[in-house]
Amino acid sequence: MLDWLNDEQRALRDMAQAFAAKEVEPLAAQIDRDEHTPDALIAKASKVGLFGLYTSPDYGGSGADLVSVCLVSEQIAKASPAFAGALTVQMVLSPRTVEMLGTADQKQRLLPPSASGERVIAYSQSEPAGAANVASHLTKLTPDGNGWRLDGAKLYCTQANAKVVLVMCKTYGRDGKEGYGCIAVDLDRAGVEILPHEHKLGWRGTNTGSINYNNIRIEDDDILGDVLTGGFSHRPANHANVLAHAATSLGCAQGMLDKTLDYVKARRLYGKDMAELQPISYWLAEAHAKLVAGRALLYANARAFDAGAMEPAMGSVCKAWIGDTAFEVCAKLLQMWGGSGIMDATGVNRYMRDAKAKCIAEGASEMHYAIIANQLLHGVGTLVRPIAA
């Protein structure tokens, strides 16, 4: 189907497929069970360049295009959707935000260690009022002499092994104007309080939890982009991230389908091959058709993004529709496993749980459908407008 891929894209896809089979698949059930990603796997992912895949070679990365990122994310997700989901944030959203907003000095300070996996960067926006309801966010940056002070709390930050977090928060300029900015904060800085990690339905092993920011001293060099608009002006990084995230949903459902096909082919029921029983073969065909359609949708838009021609809100179309479809596919396929499917020993119910988590992580489907509605009704492919506008 993807016969238009160039040699470099094929090579990256094949590398990811081999890495997933050899290094990720044997640990996938353990990651889900222990809610922890082994340091050894993170080190191996760093060694093959996954963390720096989307980062410019100027800062130690590979400079791959988004199509390649999606191919790699899909392959990793076939083995462990949870690990793949965490990777998208670390290799796409956070470093690309720094590349878009940062000064030359900030990029040289933050990106090379992120690309090597030594000091990767997390992204933190959610608050009790909702991730996108920024007008009601309480975390704030206020002027303090020749510096600034950061106060507040953020929910559901997927930190993995990050050492730096990008905090999206309300900002107040020295002239009294209000905005929404992006602040780079070292997690070992005085005043940062990392609360116990949450136990989650899916997407386990990613150390998601709340972070409190208690009267933290912030210098100008910690602020990425304009203090009043940095929290909005990196939207292309968000668009790239939701496409990569949609790729992990595809990989999640494809991994479940692959395992279900093997299971069905090997089993007999009522004196017949299980594959001959209805509606088994119909459900398998339906799942395949939906994944083919999702793959066409995703990669058409990834190519358009790389060409600078993706239509407004299409990232949200991919994220919402592919995510919801992947969950529907996984839930139906799990039904074929009967009692075996709900037993942890088979290792397949994690696909359904991860698929559901992906309908909520990186913006719930309903939020993305609201963005699509805004595009249809008002010609604005965003959910909110900058506060300072």
N, C-alpha and C positions, 0 to 999 in steps of 0.2 A: 504493500500500500504506500509506503514512504519511499518510492523509487526515485524521488527527486533529491534525496539526501546526498550531500557531497562526501568525499572520502574522509574528511576530518570528523564530520558528524557521525558517520558510520563507525569510525574507530572509537569515538567516545562512547557511543551506545554499546558497542561490543565490550569495551573495557568495563563499563558499569555492570553489564550483564554478568560478566565473569566475576567481578568483585562481589556482586550480590550473592551469587551462587556459592562462592568459596568462603567469603568472610561474614556475610550478613545472615544468610539463611540458617546456618547452624546455631546462631545466637538469638534468632528472632523470638522464639517462644520464651527464652530466658529473659530477654529485655522486657517483654510484656509481663511476665510473672514477677520479676524482681523490681519492676519499675525503675530500672537503672540501665544505662548504656555503658558497657565496659570501657574503661579507659583505653584498653588495647585496640578496640574497634575504632575509636575516635582517632587514635594515632595512625592506624592503617588508612583510614579515610583521608587524613591529612597528607600522608605520604603519597597517595595517588592523585593528590591535587583537588579533591572535592571541595574543600573550603574556599579555595581561591579560583574555582572554575569560572566564575562570572566577573572576577576582578581584573582590572587592566594589568597587562604585563608591566606597566610603569610602576606598579606597586606589588609585584611579586606574584600576580595571578596568571591565569591562562588566557584571559580575554575571550573566552568562548561566547558564541552568540546564544540568544535565549532558546532557540530551537534545540541546541545541544544540551542546555541546562534541563529542558523539559524531557529530552530523551533519557538523560542520566537519572533524573528524578523518578521517572516512570519505572525504570529498571530496578532501582534500589527499592522502590515501594512494593514491587512484586514479592520481595522477600520480607521486608519490614516497613509497612506504611508509617509506623511511628518514627523510626529512624529517618526515613526520607522526609517526613514532614518537618522535623527539627532542622534537617539540612537545608531546606529551602530558605528558612529564615536566616541561617548563618551564611549561606553562600550567595543569596540574592538580595533580600530586603535590606539587611543591615549594611553590608558593604556598599551596595549601590547607593543607599542614602548618603553615606559618607562621601562617596565619589561625586555625587551631585551637589551637595551642600558645602563640603569642606574646603578650606583654604589649602594651598599647597603644603604648608607645614602640618596641618591637621591630617591630611591624607597620608603623608609620609609617616606620621606618628601612629596612626590607627590601622592602616590597611595592610602593610606587609606582615605584621604579626597575626592579623586576622586570616590572611590568605594562607599562611603556613600552619594555621591551627593552634598557634601558641596562645593568642589572646583574641578569641573570636568575640563577636559583638552581638548582643541581643537587642530586642526592640520592645519598648514598653509604652502602651497607650491606654489599655482598658482601665476603666474606673467603674464604680458601682452604677453610675448614671448611664453607662453604655460606652462602648468603644468609640463610636462615631458622634456621640452627643457632646461634642467638645465644649459647647457653650455652658454646659453644666459641670464640666470637670473642675475639680478642686485643687489639684496639684498645680503649684504656681512658682514662677521665678520672678523675684522682685529686686529692684536695684538696692545695693547696700554699699555706700561709699563708692570706691572705684571698682567694685565687683558686684556680685549678685548673691542672692540666697534662694535655695530650692527647698520647698516644703510640700509635703503631700504624701499620697500613697497610690500605688498602682496594683491592679489585680492581674492575675493570669499571665505573668511574664514567663515565657518559655526560655529559660536561661541556658539549658544544657550545660556546656562547660564554659560559658561566656565569662569574660573578665571585665567587659565594658558593656554598659547598657545605654541605648539611645532613649531618652525620656522625652515624650511629647507632652507639653504642658502649657497652661496659660502663661503668658508673659506680659510684663508691664515695662514699657520703655521708660527711659529717664525723663521723657517729656510727658509721661502720664498716659500715653496711648496703650491700648490693650491689643494683644495678639495671641498667636499660638506658635510656640517655638520648638526647637529640637536641641536637647542638651546631651552631651556625651559625659557619662559619669562612670568612673572606675568603681567597681563593686566593693573594693576593699577600702574605699574612702570613709573617713570618720563621718558618722551620721547616717550611713546606709544600713538599713536593717532588713535582712533577708528572712522572711518568715518561713515556717516549715512548708515543704512542698505539698501540694494537693495530691490526693489519690483520685485518679481519673478513670472514667469509663473506658476510654481508649487513648491512643497517642501517648502510651506510657513510655517511661524511660527518658522523658524529656525535661524533668525537673521544673514543672510549671508551678508558679507560686506568686505570692504577693511580696511587694517590696515597699518599705517605708523610707521616705527621704526626710530626715529630721534636721532642719536648719543647716543645710550643707552649703559651704562656701563654694561659689562658682566663679571662675574667671572668664574673661572674654574668650580665651582660647578653648573653653569647654562648649561654647555655643556654636552650633553648626548652622551656617546660613544667616539670614537676617533674623534678629531676635524676635521680630513680630510675625514673620511669615514662614520660618523654617519648617514648622510642623505641617505646612500645606504644600510647599513648593517642591517637594520630592515625590509628587504623585506618580511619575513614571516608574519609580522604584516599587511603589505599591502595585502598579499594573503588572510589572514583570513578575512580582512575587505571587500574585494570585494566579497567573498562568502556570507558573512552576508548581504551585500548590494543587491546581487542577490536574496537573500531570501525576502527582502522587495519588490522587483519587483514582485516576485511570489505572495506575499500576496496582493499587490496592484491589480493585475489582478484577483486574486481569490475573493477579496472583491467586485470588479466590477461585476464579474460573479454571485456571490451570490445575489446581489441586482437586477441584471437583470433577473435572474430566478424568483425571487419573483414578479417582475413587469410583466413579460410575463405571468406567471400563473394566475395572477389576472385580465388580460385585455382581452377584446373581440373586434375584429375589423371585419367589414363587415359581421357580423352575425356569426362569428366563433371565437373559442378560438385562441388568438394570437399565441400560441405555434404551432398551426396546419398550420399556414401560412408559405410558403417558401419565402425566404431562412432562416427564423427564427430558426427553429429547427436545420438546418444544421450548422448555425453559432454558436449556443450554443454548439453543439457537437464538432465542430472544436476547439472552445475555451477550452473546457474541455480537449480534447486530447493534445493540446499544453501545458497546465499546468501540466498534468500528465507527459509528456515527460520532461518538465523543472524541475519538482520535482525530477524525477529519476536522472537527470544529476547533480543537485545541491547536493543531499544528498549522492550520490556515491562519489563525490569529497570531501564533508565535512568529510565523514568517512575516506577517504584516507588521508586527511590533518591531522586528529587526530592521525592516525597511522604513520604519518611521511612518507607517500608514495604517495603523490599527484604528478602527472606528471607535468613537467614544463609547464607553460602557461595555465594550466587548470583553474586557477582562472579567467584568462581573457576570456577563452571560456565561463565560466558560466556567468560572468558579462555582456559580450557583447550580447550573444545569448539570455539569459533569459530576459535581459533588453529590447532588441529590440522586442522580441516576446511579452512581457507583454504590450508594447505600442500598437503593432498591435492588440492584443486582446481587449484592452480597447477602441481603436478607433472604432473597428467594433461593439462592444457591445453598445457603446454610440449611434450608428446609430439606434439601435432598439427603443430607447427612443423617437425618433423624436424630436419635438420641446421641449418636457419636458427635454430632455437631455442637451440642451444648456442653460437651465434656472438654475440659482444658487439655486433656491428654492428646487430642487430635491436632490441637494448635490452629484450628480454623476459625473459631468464633471471634478471635482477635481481629480478623479482617472486617467483620461486620461492625465491631465496636470502633475500630479505627476509622472506618468509612463514616460512621455517624459523627465521630469527633471532628472529622474534616468538613462536615456540613456546618460546623459552628466555629472552629478555629479559623483565623485570618478573615474574620467577618462572617457572621451567620448568613445563610442563604437569603433570609428575609431582608437583611440589610442590602445585599447585592441586588435583589429584585427591586428594592426602593430606588437604588441608583439607576437601574434600567428604566424604571417608571419615570424618573426625573428627566432622563434623556428623551423618552418618548413624548412626554407631556410638555416639557419646558425647554428642551434642547440643551440641557445642562447635564453632562455625564458624571456628576458627582453628587454626593449626598448632602454635603454642607459647603458653604462658601467661607473663605477666610474671614475671621472676626474683624481684622483690620481693614477689610476692603470697604 
